[in-house]
Amino acid sequence: MKNIIKKITAAALSLTMLFALSACGGEGSGSAEGDKTYKIAIVKQMDHPSMDEIANAIAAELDAIEAEGGVNFEYEIYSGQGDPTILKQIGDQAIVDRVDAIIPIATTAGQVIAVCAEETKTPVIFAAVSDPVKAELVGIDYVTGVSDALNTESIMNMMLAQNPDVKNVGLLYSLSEPNSATPIAEAKAYLDAKGIAYTEATANTNDEVIAAANTLIAQGVDAVFTPTDNIIMSAELAIYESFINAGIPHYTGADSFVRSGAFATCGVNYTELGGQAARLAFTTIVEGKDALEDFYLAEGGVITINTETAAALNIDSSVFENMGPIVEVTTTAD
């Protein structure tokens, strides 16, 4: 019978200990002996809700493919804890362990893992890279993936639909996040064209995010925009109440922000994105990268509203009804 490894491994463990765990695992079900077995490493850039959702969706889709019969998967989910050095250690060890594919989640993880796999040409299937071209993850014969490119204009349109009198927009992001560069530039261009002022606040640590949010509140911005920025996302639970108390809606690039207290987003469904990445990984292993494009765009346009935050801000979210499908959520602490 197959041996499926399904555990989330803390990257803080020593590399020897971390990969020794791969020998452990429970008996799976639904596959016959003799089915082809593939080893896959799923590598989160860090731990936070969006990446957890994607990683879990990848695992679930691999299980679904396996249940169809004829193939087994051994996979582990690792976290780089936001540290490129740890990401490289994980990637290098995955290559040593002769995995059949690596699925890095987020831009920096994709970039690091692509370098790790350069010599062996081990298939790399990235998930949630907002700008694969700018990240230089295209035109590589062993790399493909799914982009969660943000439609910044849609979010800006939401902001103005909710409050046509916006005079100053806060732009909250991290300079160290590659995902943020393009949408922030797009937001500036949009606001410039509308004659709307903007105030920038950047941060690279949790404490800096809190300070940056307080700066925007002190500046009296009417709304705040953050793209798919992992640094800000990690601190959302620490800042959302401050924005609510100041009467400032926080528009963001992913539904994970909204589940952590932000007001709204228009973006992709990360569960579906994870499933797509898993299917691409299987196709790449079986048919090779030549059968695939450099990358694929995840379907977007899903509006997610935090109903608790909307009520606290006294905002009627029905103003967005004609702008796309709406998903209502509440704030969760995980």
N, C-alpha and C positions, 0 to 999 in steps of 0.2 A: 504493500500500500504506500501511498505517497506520504511525504513528510513536508507539511506546509509550515513555514515559519511566519508567524503573525504576531509580532510584538513591536512595540515602540521602544527603541533603545536610546537611553540618555547619552548624548555625546560627551558628557562630562566624564564618563567612564574612560579608563585607559583604552587605547585602541586594541590591545591584546584581549582585554576583557570583553570589549564591545563586540568584537567579531567572533570570540569564542562562544558567545551566546547563540550564534547561528547554528550550532550543532544541536540546539534544543528545539523542541516544537512538538505539537500534538499531532495525532493522526487525523488526516482529513477524511472527507467522504465524497463519494460520487464519481471517482475515477478508478479505472482498472489498472492493475499492475502492467507495466510495459508502456504506458503512455509517455510521451516525450515530456521531460521536465526542464523548465527554464528558470534560471535564477535572475531576480530583478532587485536592484537596490533603489529605494524611493528616498530621496534626500531633500528634506525641507531646509530652506535657508535658515529658518528659526522657528520657534514655537509661537504661533498666534492663530486666532480662529480661522482666517482664510486658508492658511497653509495646512492646518489640521483638517479642515473640510476637504480640501483637494486630495491630501494624502489618503484620507479614509475613503474617498470616492474612487481613487485609483485602485486601492485594495479591494473594494467591493466589486469593481468591474472585472478585475483579474479573477476573482472568485466566480463571477458570472460566466466568464469565458471558459473557465475550467469546468464548470458544471455542465457545459454543453458537451464535454467529453473529448478525449483524444489528446489532452494536454494537461500538464501539471505546472503549477508555479510555486517556487519558493521565493518569498519576498520578505524584506525587512524595511522598516521605516526608521530613518535616522534624522536627527536634527543637528545642523551646524551651529546652532545657537548664535547666529548672526556673526560668526567668526570665520573669515576666509581660510585661516590656518586649519581650523577643525574641518571645514568643508573639504579642503584638499586632502587631509588625512583620510577622511571617509572615502573620497573618490579614489585615492591611490590604493587603499585596501580593497575596495570593490574590484578594481582591475586585477590585483593580485589574486583575488578569489575567483577570477574568471566568470564574473556575472555575464549574463547574456545581454543585459541592457541596464542603463541607469536612467532614472526619471528624476531630474532635479526640479525643485519647485521654487520659482522666483528668479530674478535676473542674475544676481551675483552667484547664486548656486549654479545656474546654467553656465555662466562663464567659467567658473572654477572647474566644474565637472568636465566641460568640453576640453579644457587643457589636459586634465588627467587622462582622458581617453584618446588623446591625439595620436599616440604611438600605436596603440592596439586597434584603433578604430572601433572600439566598443560602441554600439549604438547608444546615443544620448537623445532622449525625448523630453525636452523641457516642457514645463507647465507654468502658465501664468507669467510669461515674460511680456511686458507691455510693449516694448519696442525692440523686436529681435534684430532689426537692421542696425539701429544705433548700438545695440549690445554686441554687434559683430558675431551673431550666431547664425547667419545665413551664408549660403555658398560653401558649407562644410559637408563633405560627403558622408559623414556618419551622424549628423545632427539634424533633427527635425523637432517639431513640437507644436504647442497650442499657445497662441497669444491672447492675452486679455486686454488688448489695446482699448483704451478708454475713449468714449465719445464725449470729449470735454464740452462740446457745444450743447449737447443734450442736457447736461447738468446745469450749464449756465442758463439755458432756456427755462429749466425748472425754477431756478432761482428768481428769474425775472417774472415768471408766471405767478409765483407766490407773492412777490413784492416788486411791482413795477417801479417803485420809488427808491430802489437801492442806489445809494450814493457812493459807498465805499465797501469794497469786498476784501476780506482778509484772506491771504494765501498762506496756508500753514503747511510746511513740508520740510523734508530733510535734504540737505545738499549732498549727502552721501548715498541717497537712494536713486539709482539709475531710472527706476520707474517714474520718477516725478518730473524729470527734466522736460520731456515733450509736452505733457498735459499742462504744466505750469506755463510754458511758453505759449501754448494755445489759449489758455485762460487770459493771459495778459493781452494777447492780440484781440480776443473777443471783447474784453472790457475796454480796451483802447478804442475799438471801432464804435462802441456804444457811448463813449465819453464818460465812462464810469471809473472812478479812482480805485486804486487797490493798495493795500498795505501788506508787505511781505514780512513773515516771521519764520525763521528756520531753526531747526533743533536737531541734535544727534543723540540725545540721551533722554530718558524718561523725565528727569528733572528739568531739562532744557525745554521739553515739549510743554510741560506745565507752565514754565515761565513765558514761553512764546505765546501760549493761549491767553495768559493774563495780559500780555502786552497788547494783543489784538483787542481784547475787551476794553482796556484802558484807552485805546485809540478810537473807540466808538464805532467799530465796523458794523455794518448792517447784516452781514452774512459772512460765513467762512467757507472756503473751498480747500479740500485736501484731496489729491489724486490717490492712486493705489500705492501709498507710501507705507512701507512696513514699519518704519520707526514710529510714525505718528499712530499707526494702528495699534501698536503694542501699548500705547499710553492712553488710548481713547477712554477707557474706563476712569482714568484719573482726571479727565478734562471735561467730559460731556456735561456734568452738572453745572460747572462754571459757566459754560455757554448758555445753558438753559436759564440759569439765574439771571444772566445778563440779557436774556431775550434774543439771543443770536442763534439762528439755525445753522447747523454745521452740515454742509453738503460734501459728500465723500465719493471715493472711487470704487468702493466695494461694499457689499452687504454686510461683511463682518464688522465694519465700523458701525453700521446702523444697529446691529445686534448688540453692540457695546455702548449704545446710547446716542450716537450721532443721529441727526434728523432724517436724512434721505440720501439716496444714490440712484443713479441710472447706470446699470452695468451688466455684468455677466452672471450667470448662475455657476458658482464654483463647483458644485456637485457634478453638473453636466460637463464642465471643463475637465475635471479629473477623470471622468469616464472616457472622454474623448482621448485624453493622453494615454490611458491604459490601452485602448484599442489601437492607437498609433504604435505603441510599444510592441504589441503583439504582431502587427503587420510588418513592422520594421525587422523584427527578429526572423519572421518566417519568409518574407519576400525581399527584404533589403531596402535601404534608403532610396534606391533608384525608383522604387514604386511610389514614392511620396514627394510632396512639395517641400520646400524649405521650411515652411510653417503654415499653420492654419489659424484662422481667426475664430475665436469662440463667439457664439451668437450672443449679442448684447440686447440692450433696450429694455431690460427688466427694471422697473422702478420699485425700490424697496423703501418703505416708510416705517419708522418707529412710531407706533401709535401713542405710546406713553410720552415720548418726547414731543410729538405733535400736539398732544393735549396740554402739556406743560407750557408750550409756546403759544397756545391758542391759535394753531394753524389748522385750517380746514384742508386736508389733503385731497379733497375732491377736485381741487383746481388742476390736478395732474391727470385726471381720468382720461383725457383725450391724447395723452402723450405717450402711452404705452401700458402694457400689463402691469398691475400694481400688486405687490406682495406686502402684506402687513406683518410686522414683527414687534416683539417687545425686547426690552433690555435683559440680557443674560450676563452672568459673571464669568462665563467660560468661552 
